[in-house]
């Protein structure tokens, strides 16, 4: 996948998580806003949350290590 393709995919994932978890929209509202099927919405939400979870884990681990010094 090209760099542009990666950025495009990340943008699609970001849209779902912002609408669902930040703006607190329902799954139906997200699907309508982004023209997604139920499966696409669930898949993107799952992938996006996984990315956020991994980033938070790395951040927290780094913060803990910094405080242990």
SEVEXNU-272979 format. One record per residue (C-alpha): residue in three letters; z, y, x. Coordinates in pm, 1 decimal, m for minus. Each point is the difference from the previous one (the first is absolute). Layout:
BEGIN
<fimar><res>ALA</res><z>Z</z><y>Y</y><x>X</x></fimar>
...
end
This chain:
BEGIN
<fimar><res>UNK</res><z>0.0</z><y>0.0</y><x>0.0</x></fimar>
<fimar><res>UNK</res><z>m86.1</z><y>342.6</y><x>133.8</x></fimar>
<fimar><res>UNK</res><z>254.9</z><y>274.7</y><x>48.7</x></fimar>
<fimar><res>UNK</res><z>m138.5</z><y>173.7</y><x>m307.6</x></fimar>
<fimar><res>UNK</res><z>35.2</z><y>m321.2</y><x>m198.8</x></fimar>
<fimar><res>UNK</res><z>362.7</z><y>m37.7</y><x>103.8</x></fimar>
<fimar><res>UNK</res><z>77.9</z><y>358.4</y><x>m100.2</x></fimar>
<fimar><res>UNK</res><z>m174.6</z><y>m50.3</y><x>m332.9</x></fimar>
<fimar><res>UNK</res><z>202.5</z><y>m315.4</y><x>m71.1</x></fimar>
<fimar><res>UNK</res><z>327.9</z><y>167.3</y><x>97.1</x></fimar>
<fimar><res>UNK</res><z>m86.3</z><y>289.6</y><x>m230.6</x></fimar>
<fimar><res>UNK</res><z>m52.1</z><y>m239.4</y><x>m290.7</x></fimar>
<fimar><res>UNK</res><z>334.2</z><y>m165.6</y><x>65.9</x></fimar>
<fimar><res>UNK</res><z>168.6</z><y>338.8</y><x>32.7</x></fimar>
<fimar><res>UNK</res><z>m132.3</z><y>109.0</y><x>m339.3</x></fimar>
<fimar><res>UNK</res><z>156.2</z><y>m299.1</y><x>m173.9</x></fimar>
<fimar><res>UNK</res><z>340.9</z><y>31.7</y><x>163.4</x></fimar>
<fimar><res>UNK</res><z>15.8</z><y>376.4</y><x>m56.5</x></fimar>
<fimar><res>UNK</res><z>m83.2</z><y>m37.4</y><x>m367.5</x></fimar>
<fimar><res>UNK</res><z>233.8</z><y>m297.4</y><x>m58.6</x></fimar>
<fimar><res>UNK</res><z>296.8</z><y>67.3</y><x>225.1</x></fimar>
<fimar><res>UNK</res><z>m1.5</z><y>375.7</y><x>54.6</x></fimar>
<fimar><res>UNK</res><z>m135.5</z><y>131.7</y><x>m329.0</x></fimar>
<fimar><res>UNK</res><z>148.8</z><y>m293.9</y><x>m196.4</x></fimar>
<fimar><res>UNK</res><z>m319.9</z><y>m75.6</y><x>m196.1</x></fimar>
<fimar><res>UNK</res><z>m35.5</z><y>m327.5</y><x>m188.8</x></fimar>
<fimar><res>UNK</res><z>m235.1</z><y>m270.5</y><x>121.5</x></fimar>
<fimar><res>UNK</res><z>m229.4</z><y>79.8</y><x>m294.1</x></fimar>
<fimar><res>UNK</res><z>m11.5</z><y>367.8</y><x>96.1</x></fimar>
<fimar><res>UNK</res><z>m79.9</z><y>m86.4</y><x>362.5</x></fimar>
<fimar><res>UNK</res><z>m277.9</z><y>m238.6</y><x>m104.5</x></fimar>
<fimar><res>UNK</res><z>m153.6</z><y>261.0</y><x>m228.1</x></fimar>
<fimar><res>UNK</res><z>27.5</z><y>280.2</y><x>257.1</x></fimar>
<fimar><res>UNK</res><z>m159.1</z><y>m209.4</y><x>275.4</x></fimar>
<fimar><res>UNK</res><z>m230.8</z><y>m216.4</y><x>m213.2</x></fimar>
<fimar><res>UNK</res><z>161.7</z><y>m323.2</y><x>120.0</x></fimar>
<fimar><res>UNK</res><z>36.3</z><y>m340.0</y><x>m156.7</x></fimar>
<fimar><res>UNK</res><z>355.9</z><y>m133.5</y><x>m41.7</x></fimar>
<fimar><res>UNK</res><z>m56.8</z><y>m230.6</y><x>297.4</x></fimar>
<fimar><res>UNK</res><z>m125.8</z><y>282.7</y><x>224.0</x></fimar>
<fimar><res>UNK</res><z>296.2</z><y>220.4</y><x>m89.9</x></fimar>
<fimar><res>UNK</res><z>252.3</z><y>m277.6</y><x>71.8</x></fimar>
<fimar><res>UNK</res><z>m170.3</z><y>m96.0</y><x>325.0</x></fimar>
<fimar><res>UNK</res><z>m17.4</z><y>356.4</y><x>131.1</x></fimar>
<fimar><res>UNK</res><z>359.0</z><y>70.6</y><x>m105.8</x></fimar>
<fimar><res>UNK</res><z>120.3</z><y>m315.4</y><x>176.0</x></fimar>
<fimar><res>UNK</res><z>m189.9</z><y>79.8</y><x>322.0</x></fimar>
<fimar><res>UNK</res><z>109.6</z><y>364.6</y><x>m3.3</x></fimar>
<fimar><res>UNK</res><z>366.2</z><y>m88.1</y><x>m48.6</x></fimar>
<fimar><res>UNK</res><z>m24.4</z><y>m254.8</y><x>279.8</x></fimar>
<fimar><res>UNK</res><z>m135.0</z><y>264.3</y><x>237.4</x></fimar>
<fimar><res>UNK</res><z>272.2</z><y>247.4</y><x>m97.7</x></fimar>
<fimar><res>UNK</res><z>267.0</z><y>m270.0</y><x>39.4</x></fimar>
<fimar><res>UNK</res><z>m125.2</z><y>m89.4</y><x>349.2</x></fimar>
<fimar><res>UNK</res><z>m9.0</z><y>365.9</y><x>105.4</x></fimar>
<fimar><res>UNK</res><z>353.4</z><y>57.6</y><x>m129.9</x></fimar>
<fimar><res>UNK</res><z>126.4</z><y>m308.7</y><x>183.0</x></fimar>
<fimar><res>UNK</res><z>m149.4</z><y>124.6</y><x>327.9</x></fimar>
<fimar><res>UNK</res><z>147.1</z><y>345.8</y><x>m58.6</x></fimar>
<fimar><res>UNK</res><z>346.4</z><y>m133.8</y><x>m80.9</x></fimar>
<fimar><res>UNK</res><z>m3.6</z><y>m235.9</y><x>298.3</x></fimar>
<fimar><res>UNK</res><z>m92.5</z><y>290.0</y><x>227.2</x></fimar>
<fimar><res>UNK</res><z>270.9</z><y>219.9</y><x>m148.8</x></fimar>
<fimar><res>UNK</res><z>263.1</z><y>m269.2</y><x>46.8</x></fimar>
<fimar><res>UNK</res><z>m107.4</z><y>m55.0</y><x>362.4</x></fimar>
<fimar><res>UNK</res><z>18.2</z><y>375.3</y><x>64.8</x></fimar>
<fimar><res>UNK</res><z>358.2</z><y>15.0</y><x>m134.2</x></fimar>
<fimar><res>UNK</res><z>109.0</z><y>m299.6</y><x>205.6</x></fimar>
<fimar><res>UNK</res><z>m75.7</z><y>178.4</y><x>327.8</x></fimar>
end
